[in-house]
Amino acid sequence: MKPSERHPADLSPDLTSRRRAIRLAAPPGLTVTLSDSRVHARIVDISHGGVGLLTNVPLTAGGSYLLTFRIGARIATCSARAAHVNKRPDDGWRAGMAFVQDEQLRRVEEIVDELIDGLVQFS
């Protein structure tokens, strides 16, 4: 796994990232389901602060959703707010979800920590 590439819209005018957390490209085994069963989502990237999703229907900007992440035998659920939702040319939608700080978030942060640890290689 590698850090996700930055989209030009993610850069501020001085060419530094405006994000506080490292975004990681989602590994193939990491999946997410939303509390709204009409929504089929695929993870683009994830960080301690949130997750980028591709969805089949538009999420409500500002709306709250319950997300369940799975990787291997690990399962973690947390709440997230749709910070932005954009139409894609392929008739899908891109949503940036900001995690809600609550007691459930720690389990998701542990998964992200494990993904980050997998990036670090000591020689």
Long-range contacts (C-beta under 8 A, 24 or more apart in sequence): 1-25, 1-27, 1-115, 1-118, 1-119, 2-119, 3-119, 4-44, 4-45, 4-52, 19-47, 19-49, 20-49, 21-47, 21-48, 21-49, 22-47, 22-48, 22-116, 23-47, 23-52, 24-112, 24-115, 24-116, 24-119, 27-71, 27-115, 29-71, 29-72, 30-69, 30-70, 30-71, 30-111, 30-115, 31-69, 31-70, 31-71, 32-67, 32-68, 32-69, 32-70, 33-67, 33-68, 33-70, 34-65, 34-66, 34-67, 34-68, 35-65, 35-66, 35-67, 36-65, 39-65, 41-95, 44-94, 46-112, 46-115, 47-112, 48-99, 48-109, 48-112, 49-98, 49-99, 50-80, 50-83, 50-96, 50-97, 50-98, 50-99, 51-80, 51-97, 51-99, 52-94, 52-95, 52-96, 52-97, 53-94, 53-95, 53-96, 53-97, 54-88, 54-92, 54-93, 54-94, 54-95, 55-92, 55-93, 55-94, 55-95, 56-92, 56-93, 57-93, 58-85, 58-87, 58-93, 58-95, 59-85, 59-93, 59-95, 59-97, 60-85, 61-85, 64-100, 65-97, 67-97, 69-108, 69-111, 71-111, 74-111, 76-104, 76-107, 76-108, 76-110, 76-111, 77-104, 77-107, 78-102, 78-104, 78-105, 78-107, 78-108, 79-104
